[in-house]
Amino acid sequence: MTQADRARTFAALHHPGSPLVLYNCWDASSGAAIAKGGAPALATGSWSVAAAQGYADGEALPLDTLLQIATRITATCDVPVSLDFEGGYAVDTDALRKNIAGVLAAGVIGINFEDRVVQGEGLHDINTQTARIAAIRAEADAHDVPLYINARTDLFLQSKPEDHGQHVEAAITRGKAYAEAGASGFFIPGLSDPEMIRTICAAVSLPVNAMCLDVTADVAPLAATGVSRISFGPAPYRAAMKALTEQAERLYQ
């Protein structure tokens, strides 16, 4: 299967109400374990990938190291792989396109791409972010790969839960703009209110991705909101490290 075919297969897994569930991995071995469990596709979580290498989240992990990890995952796991690419390790569109070329060379077929100012404050304005999404789409098109761009807004992560209601319309505005710029999906991490999620799913044409941070949760209620994708972010890594610590404690204490 070609990289382009993998990208199309991945996109086709997104169904409103019957979502693609991604139990996020952080390296080749965790990806292989999750794929062995039956996952039809894999997605990394930036926090977990960085933590597994001893780095903080927020593009502290060197780009070359990230691409090496991505390459090992795609070489090891025979399912489509999406990479959490944070802010693309660049603001300027020319530098961003160069970085996306590296992502594609690693065999990746999708990315998470966020609108927060990484290592800064706040969010990129809509015009800046849509230009960045358009640049990614142009680079992917140049490589004949229909890269799945999961455009993430950090509106909800950067606000308190009690204030989320006042950001729903702003999120919808961004979702529509990102769709026009060439995004494939819309990611709304931090938002957990079912009715607000349902409102965004109804208003934005893109498949919507919600995040669940409880690895024991029944995802059916979240699926019922109309999301097309559910991911777990850093939760699988944290659960695995907790289990490892508990096993060590039984030996040493």
ZIGI-V919678 format. One record per backbone hydrogen bond with DSSP energy under -1.0 kcal/mol. CO is the residue of the C=O (numbers start at 0). NH is the residue of the N-H. E is the energy in kcal/mol with one decimal. If there is no record, write none. Layout:
co = (CO;CO)
nh = (NH;NH)
e = (E;E)
This chain:
co = (1;2;3;4;5;6;7;9;10;14;19;21;21;24;26;27;28;29;30;31;32;33;34;41;42;44;45;46;47;49;49;50;61;62;63;64;65;66;67;68;69;70;71;72;79;80;81;82;82;84;85;91;92;93;94;95;96;97;98;99;100;101;102;103;108;109;110;111;112;114;115;116;121;124;125;126;127;128;129;130;131;132;133;134;135;136;137;139;140;144;147;148;148;148;149;150;151;153;155;159;160;162;163;166;167;168;169;170;171;172;173;174;175;176;177;178;184;185;186;187;192;193;194;195;196;197;198;199;206;207;207;208;209;213;218;219;221;222;226;227;228;229;230;231;233;234;235;236;237;238;239;240;241;242;243;244;245;247;248)
nh = (5;6;7;8;9;10;11;12;13;17;229;23;231;44;30;31;32;33;34;35;36;38;37;81;24;48;49;50;51;52;54;53;65;66;67;68;69;70;71;72;73;74;75;76;41;108;43;84;111;87;113;95;96;97;98;99;100;101;102;103;104;105;107;106;147;82;149;84;151;123;117;119;116;128;129;130;131;132;133;134;135;136;137;138;139;140;141;144;143;146;110;150;183;184;112;186;114;157;158;162;163;165;166;170;171;172;173;174;175;176;177;178;179;180;182;181;150;208;152;190;196;197;198;199;200;201;202;203;185;227;228;187;230;216;222;223;224;225;16;19;209;21;211;234;237;238;239;240;241;242;243;244;245;246;247;248;249;251;252)
e = (-2.3;-2.1;-2.1;-2.6;-2.6;-2.3;-1.9;-1.3;-1.5;-1.6;-2.8;-1.0;-1.2;-1.3;-2.3;-2.5;-2.2;-2.3;-2.7;-2.4;-1.2;-1.6;-1.8;-2.6;-2.0;-2.6;-2.4;-2.7;-2.5;-1.2;-2.8;-1.6;-2.2;-2.5;-1.8;-2.3;-2.6;-2.3;-2.0;-2.1;-2.5;-1.9;-1.5;-2.6;-2.8;-2.5;-2.1;-1.0;-2.0;-3.2;-2.5;-2.2;-2.4;-1.7;-2.0;-2.4;-1.9;-1.3;-1.8;-2.6;-2.0;-1.1;-1.4;-1.7;-2.4;-2.9;-3.1;-1.6;-2.9;-3.3;-1.2;-2.0;-2.7;-2.5;-2.9;-1.8;-1.7;-2.4;-2.5;-1.8;-1.9;-2.5;-2.3;-2.2;-2.6;-2.6;-1.9;-2.3;-1.5;-2.5;-2.8;-1.3;-2.5;-2.0;-2.2;-2.9;-1.3;-1.9;-1.2;-2.1;-1.3;-1.0;-2.0;-2.2;-2.4;-2.3;-2.1;-3.0;-2.4;-2.0;-2.9;-1.9;-1.9;-1.5;-2.5;-1.1;-2.2;-3.0;-2.5;-1.4;-2.4;-2.7;-2.2;-2.0;-2.6;-2.0;-1.4;-2.3;-2.7;-2.5;-1.4;-2.6;-2.0;-1.7;-2.6;-2.0;-1.3;-1.8;-1.9;-2.4;-2.3;-3.2;-2.8;-2.1;-2.4;-2.5;-2.4;-2.7;-2.2;-2.1;-2.1;-2.4;-2.3;-2.1;-2.2;-2.6;-1.5;-2.3;-2.2)
